[in-house]
């Protein structure tokens, strides 16, 4: 059992990052273990950059220091690249494969391959998930956050802090449309188990 796991959640406002953090926190809390969530919304209401720190286990401070994160769940690849400095060498990034370009004129947006290459060059391990496709298959297009959580659990990145059953129970307590969100969670979990 790991004494702590530091998880960085990143994406764009409106993608459900805060809901994702709430599900993880509820799942960990329900087992009587320690979790600290620190939300730094940024421009979340306007589609801007969002980062949330989720610290599981033997931790006291709310923020993850740059270079100390163990895992990243990235709902948007550009945001994964933006906040990659929060991860230690060898950390895994569970990342949606769909980019959301910033709404700025004349800005060159890297493609997914360029982002993956830059993350690998930085010593990180990106795991690309077709989260939008899987969420749509689950009947909840806005369920990308749950697909990526399921994939993270399936890869064992949350250790024994969050099992699939724990996450499903937390979804029932925390989210609206729990059954469709649970289907999205399972889609992500079984996608990584079967690939």
Phi and psi in degrees as a GROMACS rama.xvg file:
@    title "Ramachandran Plot"
@    xaxis  label "Phi"
@    yaxis  label "Psi"
@TYPE xy
-77.7015  140.746  UNK-2
-76.3597  -20.5772  UNK-3
-159.929  154.035  UNK-4
-138.215  126.846  UNK-5
-103.071  119.916  UNK-6
-115.657  127.467  UNK-7
-104.319  123.441  UNK-8
-106.524  128.929  UNK-9
-136.888  155.297  UNK-10
169.449  -156.953  UNK-11
-110.991  144.239  UNK-12
-53.0545  134.235  UNK-13
98.4778  -6.05086  UNK-14
-86.5845  -6.46218  UNK-15
92.7044  28.3091  UNK-16
-67.8701  -40.7016  UNK-17
-65.1405  -41.1757  UNK-18
-62.1947  -40.2374  UNK-19
-59.7137  -46.766  UNK-20
-61.984  -40.0012  UNK-21
-64.292  -39.7191  UNK-22
-65.1513  -46.3492  UNK-23
-60.1604  -47.9663  UNK-24
-60.8466  -43.3148  UNK-25
-63.8139  -42.0792  UNK-26
-62.4426  -41.9977  UNK-27
-71.2768  -45.799  UNK-28
-59.5425  -38.2189  UNK-29
-65.2147  -21.3476  UNK-30
-92.397  5.02607  UNK-31
79.3176  15.7696  UNK-32
-101.565  162.768  UNK-33
-81.5387  137.902  UNK-34
-147.736  138.88  UNK-35
-125.684  128.633  UNK-36
-116.142  130.113  UNK-37
-124.033  112.228  UNK-38
-93.444  123.931  UNK-39
-119.871  87.6348  UNK-40
-61.6588  -33.0318  UNK-41
63.0242  -131.242  UNK-42
-99.7746  42.7673  UNK-43
-57.7974  -32.0183  UNK-44
-74.4913  -16.7987  UNK-45
-115.388  19.2361  UNK-46
80.216  17.3244  UNK-47
-85.8115  -177.764  UNK-48
-68.041  137.352  UNK-49
-133.783  136.573  UNK-50
-133.406  136.757  UNK-51
-129.421  133.441  UNK-52
-97.7543  127.812  UNK-53
-124.519  115.667  UNK-54
-112.363  120.549  UNK-55
-107.434  134.699  UNK-56
97.5786  -138.821  UNK-57
-81.014  75.4334  UNK-58
-135.392  154.928  UNK-59
-126.668  -39.8396  UNK-60
-79.2688  147.414  UNK-61
-80.3879  -23.2253  UNK-62
-105.562  146.378  UNK-63
-89.0794  126.812  UNK-64
-71.706  149.628  UNK-65
-57.4396  135.747  UNK-66
84.9371  2.31296  UNK-67
-110.737  -9.09282  UNK-68
-68.5047  144.838  UNK-69
-96.3844  -33.8089  UNK-70
-144.102  145.347  UNK-71
-125.283  135.606  UNK-72
-111.205  114.047  UNK-73
-114.174  112.621  UNK-74
-77.6217  -12.232  UNK-75
-146.166  127.502  UNK-76
-63.1412  -37.4674  UNK-77
-61.6994  -38.215  UNK-78
-67.8103  -32.1857  UNK-79
-60.3442  -45.1092  UNK-80
-66.2532  -39.1086  UNK-81
-60.3756  -40.0918  UNK-82
-108.211  14.0311  UNK-83
-59.3054  -25.7691  UNK-84
-64.6867  -14.0564  UNK-85
-76.4782  -11.434  UNK-86
-99.5424  149.306  UNK-87
-81.4977  159.907  UNK-88
-54.4562  137.898  UNK-89
85.4563  -2.50589  UNK-90
-70.1289  155.323  UNK-91
-100.842  139.573  UNK-92
-115.327  116.902  UNK-93
-91.1006  114.439  UNK-94
-130.537  133.68  UNK-95
-61.9785  145.622  UNK-96
-89.7568  0.326903  UNK-97
-107.166  121.414  UNK-98
-82.7138  146.031  UNK-99
-118.106  99.8125  UNK-100
-62.4542  143.713  UNK-101
-63.7355  146.166  UNK-102
-81.0829  50.2225  UNK-103
-116.841  137.553  UNK-104
-72.1783  148.529  UNK-105
58.8889  30.8703  UNK-106
-102.912  125.077  UNK-107
-75.9815  121.988  UNK-108
-102.176  127.108  UNK-109
-67.5937  154.844  UNK-110
-88.9755  172.425  UNK-111
-58.8614  -40.693  UNK-112
-60.6345  -41.5914  UNK-113
-64.6141  -39.7781  UNK-114
-65.7299  -47.0728  UNK-115
-58.8877  -44.6502  UNK-116
-60.2484  -43.7904  UNK-117
-65.6523  -37.1089  UNK-118
-68.3969  -42.5504  UNK-119
-64.9712  -38.8207  UNK-120
-61.6355  -32.3041  UNK-121
-80.2151  3.7794  UNK-122
84.6315  20.6831  UNK-123
-106.669  163.996  UNK-124
-118.675  91.4798  UNK-125
-75.7508  135.1  UNK-126
-116.072  113.284  UNK-127
-89.6296  127.774  UNK-128
-120.885  130.507  UNK-129
-76.8103  66.8372  UNK-130
-66.7301  -36.5421  UNK-131
-64.2325  -46.5317  UNK-132
-59.3873  -46.2479  UNK-133
-66.4923  -38.2843  UNK-134
-65.0708  -40.8131  UNK-135
-64.3383  -39.2049  UNK-136
-62.3917  -30.8433  UNK-137
-79.9866  -5.5452  UNK-138
83.3952  16.7675  UNK-139
-142.372  83.692  UNK-140
-54.0682  -28.4308  UNK-141
-84.457  11.5042  UNK-142
-91.6002  20.8092  UNK-143
-56.0058  -39.2682  UNK-144
-60.0101  -40.9914  UNK-145
-73.4606  -35.2872  UNK-146
-59.1002  -46.6866  UNK-147
-68.9666  -34.326  UNK-148
-64.1821  -45.8772  UNK-149
-58.1702  -41.9784  UNK-150
-63.8333  -40.4595  UNK-151
-63.3488  -41.1062  UNK-152
-66.2551  -44.1785  UNK-153
-60.4013  -32.2827  UNK-154
-83.1492  -4.7156  UNK-155
77.4814  16.4789  UNK-156
-75.2232  -18.09  UNK-157
-100.955  14.9556  UNK-158
54.8011  -141.269  UNK-159
-94.5034  13.2356  UNK-160
-75.1836  -35.5383  UNK-161
-138.496  113.644  UNK-162
-95.0026  170.202  UNK-163
-60.7832  -42.4779  UNK-164
-61.8491  -43.3381  UNK-165
-58.5968  -44.6253  UNK-166
-66.107  -41.2076  UNK-167
-62.1234  -43.2125  UNK-168
-62.3538  -41.7113  UNK-169
-64.5748  -40.7038  UNK-170
-58.5061  -42.6651  UNK-171
-61.4658  -34.4013  UNK-172
-81.6641  -31.808  UNK-173
-103.889  -36.2804  UNK-174
-107.46  151.936  UNK-175
-76.1953  161.048  UNK-176
50.9087  52.6862  UNK-177
-60.8715  -37.608  UNK-178
-65.8556  -40.3952  UNK-179
-69.1046  -37.3131  UNK-180
-65.7746  -37.118  UNK-181
-65.741  -38.129  UNK-182
-61.2658  -41.7856  UNK-183
-63.7067  -42.5864  UNK-184
-56.6974  -48.1236  UNK-185
-65.5208  -36.7943  UNK-186
-57.7569  -46.4776  UNK-187
-65.4498  -43.3154  UNK-188
-59.5715  -51.4353  UNK-189
-76.8086  -22.909  UNK-190
-60.1151  -48.2792  UNK-191
-74.9901  -26.7088  UNK-192
-71.5333  -28.3304  UNK-193
-104.17  4.64488  UNK-194
